[in-house]
Amino acid sequence: MTEKRVTFASKIGIVAAAAGSAVGLGNIWRFPSQTADSGGALFILVYIGCILFFGIPLMMSEFIIGRGSRANSAGAFHKLAPGTQWKWVGRLGVLTGFVIMGFYMVVCGWTLDYVLQALTGGLHNITDFSANFNNLRSNPLRQTGWMILFTLMTAFFILSGVKKGIEQSSKIMMPILFLLLIILALRSVLLDGSSAGLAFLFRPDPTHLKPTLFLDAMGQAFFSLSIGMGCMITYGSYFNNTNFTQTAVQVSFLDTLVAILSGIIIFPSAFALTSNPDTITEELVAGGPGLLFITLPELFNQMPLSAIWGSLFFCLLALAALTSSISLMEVVTLYIHEEYQFTRKRSTLLVATGVILLGIGSSFSSDLFNLMDLVSAKVMLPLGGFFISLFVGWYLDQKMVAAQITNEGTIRLGIGFLKAYIFLLRYIAPLAILAVFIYGLVG
Ligand code: PHE
C-alpha cells in the first residue's frame, strides 16, 4: 500500500462514526419488530444483558484488533496471527457484511420510498397503512429501484473518503435524530390508551418465554452494535488515541437508548391506535418487518403538521441507515482494496455491483430476504463474536491487549479490570454464546 492510512480526526468524530455505524435500521426498524415477535419486556431484558456481557467487551476486542493491526478485518488477523487460520474469522466477517447488505439495502430503499411518500403528502392521506406498506413490499421493481439508488449513495460516500464522508455526516445527523426520537416518544406516550403499550415494553411476562428468545436477543444485540463481523475492527483501524472502554460504553449506551426510544415510539402508539385491542399482540407480530412503516405513519397522523414530521423522520431514518450502510460497505471494500490491491474505486464498484445483485434477489423474494436476515444475525454474527472473543482472550499477547486498552499505560484502570475483562473473553462470553446458540437451535 502506498497511500498513507487515514484516521478519524477527533474523539467526538470517533464516537460519532462508531455510533453512526451502530445506530441504524437495526435499532429503529429491526429492534421493534424483534421485540414484538418475542413478546416485549422479557426480550428487552435479555437484550440488555447481552449488550452488557457480550456487546461492550466484544466491541472493545474489535477495537483492539483494529488499532493493533491497522488493517482491514481479514488483514488484521493475518498481521496479528501470521501463518495461522485465524484469517478465516476476518473472511467470515467480510462475507457476513455482504449478506447483511443483501437485505439491509432493501430496507434502506423502503426508507427512501417513504421519504418520497411523506414529502409529496401521499403518506398523510392514507387510511390503510398496512395495505400501503404491502403495496411496496409486493412491488419488486419499485423496491429494486430504491435499493439501487441507496447502494449508489453509499458507494458515493465510500469513495469520498473516510473522514469527510463518515465522520461529518454522523456528527450532524445523530443529535438531530435523537431529538426527533424524543419528541415522537413523548407524543406516543401521551396518546390515550398508550399505557398498555408501555406495559408490553417494560413489564416482563413469563408466559412469553420461548426457547428462541435468547438467540433472538443475542443476534439483535450483535446486529445493532455492528459487532461480530469486523466492522469495529475496520473502524478501530482508523482510531488514534482513544479510550476503548469509554468509547465502547458510550456507543453501546447511545445505541441501546435509541432502540428503547424506538420501542417507546412504536408500542404505545400501536396499542393506542389499534381498532381491535384484543388482537393487538397478534397484529404486532403480523406486522413483521413492516411494523415501523405501518405504525409510525399512523402516529404522524395524530400530530399537527403530520406531513412535516413524517418527512423529517424518514429523512433522518434514511441518514441513520446511510451511516450504517457506509460502515458495512467499508468493511468489504477495504478488504478488497488491501488484500487484492485493487484501487479504492474499483473495489467500491465491485462491492456495489455484488450488493445490488443480492438486493435484487431479496427485493423479488421475501424468503431470501428473511433467510439473509436470519442467517446473518443469528448464525454468522454470533459465530464471529465467538471467535473474536477467543482470539483476544486466548491468542493475543495479554501485554498487547493491556497496552491497547490503557493506551500504552496512559489510562489508569482499576485493579482487576483487565483480569476480569480477559476472564470474560476467555470463558464467559464464548461459553454463553455457544450455549445460547445451541439452545436456540434445538429449543
Ligand atoms: N448496526 C447497524 C444497525 O443497527 C447494522 C450493522 C450491522 C452495521 C453490522 C454494520 C455491521 O442498523
Boltz pocket constraint, residues with backbone or C-beta under 6 A from the ligand:
constraints:
  - pocket:
      binder: B
      contacts: [[A, 21], [A, 22], [A, 23], [A, 24], [A, 25], [A, 26], [A, 27], [A, 100], [A, 222], [A, 223], [A, 224], [A, 225], [A, 226], [A, 227], [A, 229], [A, 231], [A, 320], [A, 324], [A, 325], [A, 327], [A, 328]]
      max_distance: 6.0
